[in-house]
Amino acid sequence: MKRIIILTAGVMFLCWSVSLAEDFNFETTSEGIIQKLTGAEKGMKTRGIGTDKWESAFDPDKAPVNRAIRVMRKDKDQEVWETIVTPEKRTGRFINLEIEFDVNSYAIRPDSFSVLNELAKALNDPRLKDKAVFLNGHTDSDGAEDYNLRLSMNRASAVKHYLIINRSVASNRLIVYGYGESMPLKPNISVANKQLNRRVEIVASD
């Protein structure tokens, strides 16, 4: 009985990992990162600026809507709040990384160093070494919106700091934004979904 339970759990974890990679553009290897950040740009038609809730993004039968959302960045150590227009579903050259942080903290957990090392390896590869990239932090919906915006920005900044200090990635190539809870991949209605939504998104600049 114990072996069956272990095997079942292993299969469930494998299926969940495959789902992450296939459905939401998660990557764990430098080559996979390079391929997706240098691949052909894929356009997508949208329905203009939407005013309804984000949950419509999860309906596969609806064309995506562009939405105006608040984001946060830093300019000379000053917090800057901006409103940008972005599609519900990211397209083009981007990846997601599952980076683990301590609870209510932007301290990166050691078990996430390996995927950050893969990211650094990709960014230092000749195919990407001249590209700037956006590091976009995302959270789940637990907590206040403004708190999550700041937390997501600080977590993306922690990733930038790691890449600069530990892997010699040039700082002027890394552009940090905090998106907070505004762009969930799935509804924040379960522990698994919230874990999925807590991520750092890497977007290649044009």
trRosetta pair geometry for C-beta under 8 A, 3 or more apart (Angstrom, degrees):
i j d omega theta_ij theta_ji phi_ij phi_ji
1 4 5.7 -56 -154 33 34 112
1 5 6.5 33 152 -19 67 105
2 5 5.8 -55 -151 35 33 111
2 6 6.4 31 154 -17 66 106
3 6 5.8 -56 -148 38 32 110
3 7 6.1 32 155 -19 66 108
4 7 5.8 -56 -146 38 29 111
4 8 6.2 30 155 -21 64 108
5 8 5.7 -55 -147 36 29 111
5 9 6.4 28 156 -18 64 106
6 9 5.8 -56 -149 36 30 110
6 10 6.3 31 152 -20 64 107
7 10 5.6 -56 -150 36 31 113
7 11 6.4 30 153 -19 66 104
8 11 5.8 -54 -148 35 31 110
8 12 6.3 32 153 -19 65 106
9 12 5.6 -54 -148 36 32 112
9 13 6.4 31 154 -18 66 105
10 13 5.8 -54 -148 36 31 109
10 14 6.3 32 153 -19 64 107
11 14 5.6 -54 -147 37 32 113
11 15 6.3 32 154 -19 66 105
12 15 5.8 -54 -147 36 30 110
12 16 6.3 30 154 -19 64 106
13 16 5.6 -54 -148 37 32 112
13 17 6.3 33 153 -20 66 106
14 17 5.7 -55 -148 36 30 111
14 18 6.3 30 154 -17 65 106
15 18 5.7 -54 -146 37 31 111
15 19 6.2 36 152 -23 64 106
16 19 5.5 -53 -150 34 31 115
16 20 6.6 37 151 -23 63 100
16 192 7.5 -106 -137 -154 132 124
17 20 5.7 -49 -154 29 33 114
17 21 6.6 27 152 -14 64 105
18 21 5.8 -58 -151 39 33 109
18 22 6.0 16 159 -9 70 114
19 22 6.2 -64 -136 45 26 100
19 23 5.4 -6 179 7 67 122
19 24 7.9 40 139 5 68 100
20 23 6.9 -67 -122 47 13 90
20 24 5.7 -52 -159 48 52 112
20 26 4.2 -17 152 28 99 146
20 96 7.9 -117 180 85 93 123
20 98 7.1 -11 -172 -47 150 129
20 196 7.1 -152 -107 -125 97 98
21 24 7.8 -18 -47 53 4 71
21 25 7.9 27 -164 -131 38 10
21 26 5.3 -86 -88 68 48 89
21 27 7.3 90 -128 -85 85 44
21 28 7.9 -61 -92 -2 110 99
24 96 5.7 -29 139 27 96 148
24 185 5.2 23 -124 -153 131 144
24 196 7.0 164 -31 -173 174 110
25 36 6.6 138 -160 -159 103 152
25 90 7.4 -95 31 84 151 118
25 94 6.3 57 139 100 154 82
25 95 5.4 -143 151 -130 98 47
25 96 5.3 106 90 4 82 92
26 95 7.1 84 -139 -178 20 84
26 96 4.7 -51 -90 79 64 99
26 97 7.0 125 -147 -97 76 24
26 98 6.1 22 -147 -29 128 97
26 199 7.7 -105 -101 -135 99 139
27 32 4.3 -175 -147 115 111 117
27 33 5.0 149 125 -72 150 70
27 36 6.4 -145 -59 19 144 142
27 95 4.4 -35 10 -161 123 135
27 96 7.3 135 11 60 73 50
27 97 6.8 -45 61 -85 75 72
27 118 8.0 -148 132 122 94 131
28 32 6.9 37 48 49 50 143
28 115 5.5 -74 -139 -112 69 103
28 118 6.5 63 163 64 46 168
29 32 4.4 89 62 8 91 106
29 33 6.8 -155 93 -7 47 86
29 118 5.7 -115 -144 -159 24 139
30 33 5.6 -55 -149 36 33 114
30 34 6.3 34 154 -21 66 105
30 118 4.5 -140 -53 -167 75 75
30 119 7.4 -155 -102 -66 73 16
30 121 4.0 -57 -102 94 145 115
30 122 4.2 -170 -154 -58 77 84
30 125 6.9 136 169 -43 115 131
31 34 5.6 -51 -147 35 33 112
31 35 6.3 36 155 -22 65 105
31 122 7.7 -152 -51 -97 19 101
32 35 5.8 -52 -147 33 31 113
32 36 6.5 16 161 -8 64 109
32 95 7.6 112 128 -118 90 142
33 36 6.3 -68 -150 42 27 100
33 37 6.0 8 162 -6 67 118
33 95 5.6 -81 -124 -4 72 167
33 118 6.6 144 -10 139 135 95
33 119 6.1 172 -119 -111 166 58
33 122 3.9 -56 92 -94 127 169
33 202 7.3 7 -149 79 107 150
34 37 6.2 -69 -139 46 24 100
34 38 5.8 -6 171 6 66 119
34 122 4.9 -152 -56 -145 81 100
34 125 5.7 -28 -98 63 131 157
34 127 5.5 71 -161 81 116 135
34 128 6.0 -125 -121 -31 83 122
35 38 6.7 -77 -140 49 17 91
35 39 5.9 37 160 -53 61 107
36 39 5.7 -30 -132 3 29 122
36 93 6.5 144 148 -153 61 65
36 94 7.0 -57 147 75 111 25
36 95 5.0 105 93 -67 141 101
37 93 5.0 83 -146 173 40 108
37 94 7.5 66 -97 -89 72 18
37 95 6.6 -59 -55 -13 92 109
37 122 7.1 105 27 158 139 127
37 128 6.1 35 104 -106 131 126
37 131 7.2 158 154 101 116 160
37 133 7.2 -28 -145 -103 136 123
37 202 7.0 -44 -87 124 123 112
37 204 4.3 132 -162 -54 87 128
38 93 6.9 82 -45 -137 14 134
38 127 5.4 -41 -70 160 159 115
38 128 6.6 -114 -58 -75 111 87
38 204 7.4 152 -68 -99 45 169
39 93 6.1 166 52 -104 75 91
41 92 5.1 -7 -143 -128 80 83
41 93 6.4 -60 -94 -26 70 93
42 91 5.4 -117 89 -176 88 104
42 92 6.2 -154 46 -78 67 36
43 91 6.8 78 -143 137 17 148
44 64 6.3 36 135 30 126 129
44 87 6.8 91 82 -157 122 166
44 89 7.1 -83 128 85 165 107
44 91 4.5 -173 -1 -65 124 158
45 63 5.9 -43 103 -157 91 132
46 63 6.2 165 -135 148 32 102
46 64 4.9 -55 -114 90 89 84
46 65 6.1 119 -173 -123 101 19
46 66 5.0 85 139 -33 153 86
46 87 5.5 -131 -85 -116 140 106
46 88 7.9 147 -130 15 114 88
47 50 6.8 58 84 -67 104 98
47 62 7.7 -51 -18 173 144 92
47 63 5.0 126 -43 90 100 109
47 64 7.1 -174 7 93 87 35
47 65 5.0 -42 57 -97 101 74
47 66 7.8 -162 62 9 53 73
48 65 7.0 -24 71 -145 51 79
48 66 6.4 -91 152 36 20 104
49 65 7.3 68 -169 176 17 93
49 66 5.3 -52 -93 86 54 97
49 67 7.0 115 -155 -105 66 32
49 68 6.5 20 -152 -24 116 96
49 85 6.8 -67 -104 -135 102 121
50 56 7.0 -144 -164 60 155 141
50 65 3.3 39 -34 162 130 145
50 66 6.8 157 1 66 83 43
50 67 5.4 -39 55 -85 98 85
50 88 7.6 16 20 -50 146 116
52 56 5.8 68 95 -21 121 135
52 65 7.8 95 46 36 91 174
53 56 6.6 131 79 -12 65 87
54 57 5.5 -24 175 2 69 118
54 67 7.1 -2 -98 -80 82 172
54 88 6.9 158 -152 -129 75 103
54 182 7.4 178 -79 -175 148 54
54 183 7.6 -154 -147 -111 140 36
54 184 6.7 105 130 34 140 96
55 58 5.8 -45 -171 22 58 112
55 59 8.0 64 139 -25 68 94
55 187 6.2 30 -118 -90 95 109
56 59 5.6 -41 -164 14 55 117
56 62 5.8 -60 174 86 95 163
56 65 6.5 37 95 5 128 129
56 88 7.2 -91 89 -110 82 162
57 64 6.7 34 -126 -127 80 83
57 65 7.4 -106 -78 35 78 91
57 88 3.6 -159 -107 178 112 127
57 89 6.3 161 -161 -51 102 82
58 186 6.7 83 -109 -133 125 54
58 187 6.3 -38 -43 -36 162 92
59 62 4.4 50 93 8 114 113
62 65 7.8 -20 145 -29 117 94
64 87 4.9 46 139 -174 137 104
64 88 4.4 -156 -154 46 96 101
64 89 4.6 -117 -94 22 139 100
65 87 7.5 154 87 -148 29 62
65 88 5.4 56 51 -26 68 120
66 85 5.2 27 169 175 114 102
66 86 6.8 168 -151 86 74 18
66 87 5.5 -50 -95 -90 65 57
66 88 7.7 -123 -85 -20 21 72
67 85 7.0 173 85 -148 26 62
67 86 6.4 -30 60 64 75 68
67 87 7.7 95 13 -142 77 16
67 88 6.3 76 -8 -69 116 76
68 83 5.5 21 180 174 100 109
68 84 7.2 175 -145 88 59 27
68 85 5.3 -32 -89 -91 67 73
69 83 7.0 173 87 -149 23 68
69 84 6.5 -26 62 62 73 74
69 86 6.2 -47 28 33 114 110
69 179 7.1 34 126 -153 136 88
69 182 4.3 120 -164 171 136 146
69 183 7.1 161 80 -52 179 91
70 81 6.2 -11 -166 -171 108 98
70 82 7.1 150 -152 81 59 40
70 83 5.6 -40 -93 -94 61 70
70 149 6.7 -37 115 -105 105 144
70 180 7.6 10 89 24 90 134
70 182 6.9 178 53 -67 65 152
71 81 7.7 157 81 -155 40 52
71 82 5.4 -22 63 67 87 90
71 83 7.7 143 16 -106 75 22
71 84 5.6 -4 8 11 124 117
71 149 7.3 175 -150 -147 31 108
71 177 5.1 -4 173 -176 129 112
71 178 6.3 155 -169 77 72 54
71 179 5.5 -28 -114 -97 96 58
71 180 7.8 -161 -118 7 51 93
71 182 7.6 -105 -77 38 71 149
72 79 6.2 -20 -164 -165 109 96
72 80 7.0 146 -157 76 57 51
72 81 5.8 -26 -100 -101 77 62
72 82 7.5 163 -91 21 28 76
72 149 4.6 107 -11 162 129 106
72 150 6.3 -42 95 -84 171 50
72 152 7.6 124 48 72 111 95
72 153 4.6 -76 96 -53 110 142
72 177 7.0 138 72 -165 45 62
72 178 4.1 -15 61 56 99 111
72 180 7.4 75 7 -35 110 103
73 79 7.9 147 83 -154 33 52
73 80 5.2 -23 69 63 79 103
73 82 6.9 4 13 5 104 120
73 153 6.7 -168 -99 -132 32 125
73 175 7.9 -17 -136 175 132 81
73 176 6.3 142 -136 94 84 71
73 177 5.2 -41 -78 -105 98 66
73 178 7.1 -178 -71 14 46 77
74 77 6.2 4 -179 -113 118 18
74 78 6.5 143 -158 67 70 36
74 79 6.1 -41 -101 -96 72 45
74 80 6.7 151 -114 11 18 90
74 153 7.1 129 -30 170 93 128
74 157 7.3 41 5 -89 134 133
74 176 6.9 6 25 79 95 117
75 78 5.4 -32 69 63 74 93
75 80 5.0 43 2 -29 109 134
79 150 7.4 -24 -126 -110 140 96
79 153 7.9 108 -129 101 96 165
81 149 7.9 35 -116 152 95 152
86 90 7.9 -15 174 -90 109 75
86 183 7.2 -43 104 -87 137 132
87 90 6.8 151 76 -88 102 31
87 91 6.6 7 64 3 152 99
88 183 7.8 172 -152 -136 45 85
90 94 5.2 -61 152 62 131 157
90 183 7.9 63 -44 177 103 138
90 201 7.0 -169 -70 -163 168 141
90 203 7.4 -119 -160 -95 130 115
91 94 7.9 111 109 17 13 118
92 203 7.5 49 94 -153 115 96
92 204 7.7 -136 141 54 103 91
93 203 7.1 109 94 -162 69 58
93 204 4.0 -35 112 39 123 122
94 201 6.2 5 -178 179 118 98
94 202 6.4 163 -157 87 66 54
94 203 4.4 -16 -104 -103 103 71
94 204 6.9 -142 -76 8 52 74
95 201 7.4 173 89 -155 42 57
95 202 5.0 -3 57 56 87 103
96 185 7.7 11 -96 -70 165 142
96 199 4.9 0 -170 167 107 145
96 200 7.4 142 -159 77 60 41
96 201 5.3 -31 -103 -103 71 72
96 202 7.6 180 -90 18 21 75
97 115 5.7 152 -159 145 109 128
97 116 7.7 91 175 -78 151 62
97 119 6.6 -19 -88 -67 151 132
97 199 6.4 149 70 -170 46 88
97 200 4.9 -21 61 67 103 91
97 201 7.7 -176 18 -86 74 25
97 202 6.5 52 -15 -16 110 109
98 112 7.7 -134 112 -118 64 104
98 115 7.1 99 62 15 70 177
98 199 6.0 -52 -97 -114 48 92
99 108 6.4 -53 180 -131 108 101
99 112 4.8 82 -146 -162 65 145
99 115 6.9 -141 -86 81 72 127
99 116 7.1 65 -110 -62 112 101
99 155 7.3 151 99 170 128 111
99 159 6.4 -65 -113 -85 170 119
99 199 6.9 111 24 -149 80 45
99 200 4.9 19 11 3 131 115
100 108 7.3 97 80 -163 58 61
100 109 4.2 -36 103 37 105 128
100 111 6.2 10 44 72 138 98
100 112 4.8 -169 35 -49 80 121
101 105 5.8 -162 160 86 101 74
101 106 5.9 -40 -149 -131 140 31
101 107 6.2 125 -160 67 81 48
101 108 6.0 -53 -100 -101 73 42
101 109 6.4 -163 -105 -16 18 89
101 112 8.0 -20 -58 1 52 158
101 155 5.6 -79 -59 -123 155 117
101 158 7.5 102 -108 68 119 156
101 198 7.7 -123 27 170 102 124
102 105 3.8 -3 80 57 101 133
102 107 4.7 13 12 63 118 105
102 109 6.5 136 -51 -66 66 90
104 143 7.9 144 -104 -79 94 144
104 151 7.4 -82 -146 -120 50 137
106 151 6.8 -172 -63 -161 99 65
106 154 4.1 -116 -56 127 157 102
106 155 4.5 -143 -127 -81 95 59
106 157 7.2 18 172 62 150 91
106 158 4.5 178 157 -33 102 138
107 158 7.2 -154 -100 -141 20 152
108 112 5.4 -111 -178 71 99 126
108 113 7.2 112 132 -69 122 71
108 116 7.3 23 -177 -38 154 151
108 158 5.5 173 -37 142 101 125
108 159 7.2 115 -79 -80 135 62
108 162 6.2 -6 14 -60 159 144
109 112 5.3 90 69 1 78 105
110 113 5.6 -24 -164 -11 52 117
111 114 7.4 -30 -178 10 46 104
112 115 5.8 -53 -166 40 63 105
112 116 6.2 62 139 -20 81 107
113 116 5.5 -63 -150 43 36 112
113 117 6.1 42 153 -25 71 104
113 162 7.7 -143 -120 -168 76 138
114 117 5.6 -51 -150 32 31 113
114 118 6.7 33 150 -18 62 102
115 118 5.4 -47 -151 34 39 116
115 119 6.6 45 147 -22 64 100
116 119 5.3 -46 -149 33 38 115
116 120 6.4 39 151 -19 66 102
116 159 6.6 -151 -118 -144 117 84
116 162 5.5 -18 174 121 151 139
116 163 6.8 -129 -178 -71 102 80
116 166 7.9 55 124 76 122 135
116 167 7.6 -160 142 -19 90 143
117 120 5.6 -50 -146 36 33 112
117 121 6.4 40 151 -22 63 104
117 167 6.7 175 -122 -86 59 133
118 121 5.6 -50 -148 34 32 115
118 122 6.5 34 152 -19 63 104
119 122 5.7 -57 -153 36 32 111
119 123 6.3 26 153 -16 67 108
119 163 7.0 -72 105 -97 111 119
119 202 6.9 -174 -140 -69 121 157
120 123 5.7 -56 -142 39 32 108
120 124 6.1 20 160 -9 67 111
120 163 5.3 -180 -91 -135 101 85
120 166 7.6 -105 -71 95 164 89
120 167 3.4 -40 -157 160 155 160
120 168 8.0 93 -170 49 122 59
120 169 5.6 -125 -133 -45 87 119
121 124 6.2 -66 -145 45 25 102
121 125 6.7 46 149 -46 60 97
121 167 7.8 -92 -46 -159 53 133
122 125 5.5 -39 -156 2 34 120
122 128 5.9 32 153 28 72 155
123 128 5.4 -97 -130 115 36 127
123 129 7.2 98 156 -98 52 50
123 131 7.9 -119 -142 70 74 93
123 133 6.9 -96 -112 4 114 139
123 163 7.1 26 46 -162 155 131
123 169 5.2 22 106 -122 138 126
123 173 7.1 137 -175 121 121 143
124 128 7.6 11 22 77 14 99
124 129 6.0 37 -157 -97 34 96
124 167 7.2 -132 -31 158 132 102
124 168 7.4 55 -93 87 135 90
124 169 6.5 -115 -59 -94 93 81
125 128 5.2 56 64 27 90 96
125 129 6.5 -148 81 -43 34 88
126 129 5.6 -34 -120 3 29 120
128 131 5.0 -66 -164 33 66 118
128 133 8.0 10 -177 -47 116 122
128 204 7.7 -105 -134 -115 103 118
131 173 7.1 80 102 -157 45 113
131 204 5.6 -20 171 -153 140 97
131 205 6.2 171 -173 46 84 88
132 172 7.5 -70 -106 133 111 65
132 173 4.7 -152 -113 -153 64 60
132 174 7.4 -146 -158 -52 78 22
132 175 6.2 52 165 -15 114 110
132 205 4.3 14 76 10 90 143
133 173 6.5 32 18 153 76 89
133 174 6.5 -11 66 -111 82 57
133 175 7.1 -165 98 28 36 85
133 202 5.5 0 173 -169 131 90
133 203 6.5 152 -165 74 76 43
133 204 5.6 -42 -107 -103 87 47
133 205 6.4 -135 -88 -14 32 86
134 175 4.9 -43 -105 78 64 102
134 176 7.7 151 -162 -89 62 18
134 177 6.2 -5 -171 10 109 112
134 201 7.7 -3 106 104 97 86
134 202 7.2 155 77 -155 59 40
134 203 4.3 -7 52 57 109 100
134 205 6.8 116 -27 -64 86 83
135 156 4.4 152 128 -170 99 102
135 157 7.9 148 98 -66 131 32
135 159 5.5 -168 -166 84 141 125
135 160 5.6 -162 35 -60 159 95
135 174 5.8 11 -12 -169 121 94
135 175 6.9 164 18 76 73 44
135 176 5.1 -22 68 -104 102 67
135 177 7.4 162 82 27 52 64
135 200 6.1 -12 -169 -176 86 112
135 201 7.8 144 -162 74 37 51
135 202 6.4 -10 -103 -102 60 70
136 152 7.9 -2 167 160 58 114
136 156 6.3 -57 -169 -104 6 146
136 177 4.9 -12 -111 70 76 100
136 178 7.7 151 -160 -102 58 17
136 179 5.4 33 178 -18 103 118
136 200 6.9 148 74 -164 48 58
136 201 4.2 -24 66 62 107 100
136 202 7.7 -166 22 -71 81 24
136 203 6.4 36 -9 -3 120 112
137 151 7.6 -145 140 114 137 58
137 152 3.4 165 115 174 106 74
137 153 5.7 -157 41 -67 133 22
137 154 7.5 -24 -4 50 177 42
137 155 4.5 129 -134 71 136 98
137 156 3.5 -123 -40 -35 103 102
137 157 7.9 -44 -34 -5 137 64
137 159 7.9 172 -78 8 98 123
137 176 7.6 19 -14 -167 103 89
137 177 7.2 -161 22 96 73 51
137 178 4.9 -21 60 -116 110 67
137 179 6.4 -178 81 25 53 76
137 180 8.0 46 105 -52 89 32
137 200 5.7 -26 -101 -108 60 78
137 201 7.9 -158 -68 21 14 78
138 152 5.8 44 -81 -137 12 130
138 179 5.1 -16 -92 70 75 113
138 180 7.3 -4 -138 83 48 15
138 181 7.6 100 -171 -103 72 27
138 183 6.0 -83 -119 68 124 94
138 184 7.7 151 177 -92 123 43
138 197 6.1 -113 138 169 114 69
138 198 6.7 -169 101 -130 78 27
138 199 5.2 2 57 57 114 74
138 200 7.3 -178 19 -88 80 29
138 201 6.3 56 -16 -15 119 107
139 142 7.7 -106 156 49 109 75
139 143 7.5 -42 145 52 145 122
139 148 4.3 -139 64 -160 146 103
139 151 5.9 55 -68 90 145 116
139 152 4.9 -117 -23 -68 98 104
139 155 7.9 131 -70 15 93 146
139 180 5.6 -39 33 -164 108 43
139 181 5.2 -54 81 -71 89 71
139 197 7.0 27 134 127 25 99
139 198 5.8 15 -136 -107 45 78
140 148 7.9 -119 71 -131 40 133
140 181 6.3 11 138 -117 22 100
140 184 7.3 57 -129 -107 55 109
140 188 5.1 128 -169 -126 92 121
140 193 7.8 110 -123 114 115 74
140 194 3.7 24 -113 -152 152 88
140 195 7.8 -3 -58 -42 130 24
140 197 4.7 108 -91 80 70 123
140 198 5.5 -42 -27 -52 88 91
141 148 7.5 -38 -130 -77 31 165
141 181 4.5 100 -96 -158 60 143
141 184 7.2 -31 -42 -65 101 132
141 188 4.1 175 14 56 115 171
141 194 7.5 -103 26 -114 72 99
141 197 7.8 0 -20 110 73 160
142 148 7.9 135 74 -84 51 120
142 188 7.6 -159 -32 180 69 136
142 194 6.9 42 -17 -147 109 138
143 147 4.8 -101 160 88 117 129
143 148 5.3 141 90 -57 113 94
143 151 7.5 41 102 1 159 148
144 147 4.3 88 63 7 90 109
144 148 6.8 -163 89 -9 45 86
145 148 5.9 -60 -150 37 29 109
145 149 6.5 33 153 -23 65 103
145 180 6.2 64 -170 164 64 151
145 181 6.4 -102 -122 37 69 115
146 149 5.6 -47 -149 30 35 115
146 150 6.6 29 156 -13 65 104
146 180 7.9 -56 -114 -106 13 149
147 150 6.1 -61 -154 40 30 106
147 151 6.1 29 152 -19 67 111
148 151 5.4 -52 -138 40 33 113
148 152 6.0 35 160 -21 67 105
148 180 3.9 93 113 -153 95 93
148 181 4.7 16 130 -25 160 96
149 152 6.1 -57 -148 35 25 108
149 153 6.5 23 155 -16 61 108
149 178 5.1 107 -179 122 59 120
149 179 7.5 -101 -123 133 71 11
149 180 3.7 -38 -77 -58 59 125
150 153 5.8 -56 -150 37 31 111
150 154 6.3 29 155 -17 66 108
150 178 6.6 71 -103 138 13 171
150 180 8.0 36 7 -85 41 102
151 154 5.8 -58 -147 39 30 109
151 155 6.3 30 155 -20 65 107
151 178 7.4 133 69 -149 40 133
151 180 7.5 89 52 -112 85 72
152 155 5.7 -53 -145 36 31 111
152 156 6.5 30 156 -15 64 104
152 178 3.8 129 90 -154 90 90
152 179 5.7 -94 136 49 155 53
152 180 4.9 -146 7 -73 138 38
153 156 5.9 -56 -149 39 31 108
153 157 6.2 34 151 -21 65 108
153 176 6.5 95 -159 148 74 107
153 177 6.8 -69 -108 169 86 26
153 178 2.7 -70 -53 -39 79 127
154 157 5.3 -52 -145 38 33 116
154 158 6.4 41 151 -26 64 99
154 178 7.3 25 -1 -84 53 134
155 158 5.5 -45 -150 27 35 115
155 159 6.9 38 149 -18 61 98
155 178 7.8 105 39 -110 83 99
155 200 6.8 -141 128 -77 103 106
156 159 5.6 -48 -156 31 38 114
156 160 6.6 42 146 -19 65 101
156 176 4.7 151 119 -150 113 95
156 177 6.7 -20 88 60 169 37
156 178 6.2 -159 17 -79 125 68
156 200 5.7 147 -102 -130 76 106
157 160 5.4 -49 -150 35 38 115
157 161 6.3 41 150 -21 67 103
157 176 5.1 60 -78 -158 69 163
158 161 5.6 -49 -146 35 33 114
158 162 6.5 37 152 -21 63 102
159 162 5.7 -52 -150 33 32 113
159 163 6.5 29 154 -17 64 106
159 200 5.4 97 -44 -141 161 166
160 163 5.9 -60 -151 37 30 109
160 164 6.3 24 156 -16 67 109
160 171 7.2 73 173 -136 106 77
160 174 4.5 150 -129 140 104 142
160 176 5.4 -72 -33 -67 144 121
161 164 5.9 -59 -146 38 29 108
161 165 5.9 10 166 -5 68 116
162 165 6.4 -65 -135 46 22 98
162 166 5.4 -21 -176 21 64 122
162 167 7.3 34 139 6 69 105
163 166 7.1 -57 -107 53 13 85
163 167 5.2 -52 -153 54 51 115
163 169 4.1 -25 155 35 103 133
163 174 6.5 144 76 -79 138 152
164 167 7.6 12 -14 55 7 70
164 168 7.4 40 -164 -114 37 18
164 169 5.8 -84 -82 64 47 77
164 170 7.8 20 -115 -176 85 8
164 171 5.0 30 -108 -78 132 88
164 174 7.3 -112 -55 21 101 148
169 173 6.5 -101 165 61 93 125
169 174 6.6 78 124 -44 119 123
170 173 4.8 84 80 -4 94 109
170 174 7.8 172 95 -9 56 90
171 174 6.0 -71 -157 36 42 106
175 205 7.5 79 16 -65 135 122
179 182 5.3 -114 170 49 84 103
179 183 5.3 -25 157 16 140 113
179 201 7.8 9 10 26 141 126
181 184 6.8 2 -178 -54 69 96
181 188 7.4 -19 -159 -47 114 151
181 197 7.5 37 -139 154 68 134
184 187 6.6 89 120 -100 146 22
184 188 5.8 -113 -113 -43 153 91
184 193 7.6 34 -176 165 122 101
184 197 4.5 -29 -134 -117 81 130
185 193 7.9 -159 77 -161 83 76
185 196 5.3 -102 66 138 126 109
185 197 5.6 -163 24 -92 85 68
185 199 7.6 38 -20 11 128 140
186 193 4.3 -114 97 -140 115 103
186 196 5.7 34 24 83 114 141
186 197 6.7 -123 46 -56 70 98
187 193 6.0 -16 80 178 52 157
188 193 5.9 -171 -115 115 32 115
188 194 5.4 65 -144 -86 84 84
188 197 6.3 -45 -87 6 92 160
189 193 6.0 34 45 43 61 153
190 193 4.6 93 55 8 84 102
190 194 6.9 -151 90 -5 43 86
191 194 5.9 -58 -149 38 29 110
191 195 6.4 32 153 -21 64 106
192 195 5.7 -54 -151 34 31 113
192 196 6.5 34 151 -21 63 105
193 196 5.5 -53 -152 34 34 115
193 197 6.4 30 153 -18 67 107
194 197 5.7 -56 -147 37 34 110
194 198 6.6 32 155 -19 66 102
195 198 6.0 -56 -150 33 32 107
196 199 7.3 -18 166 -38 41 119
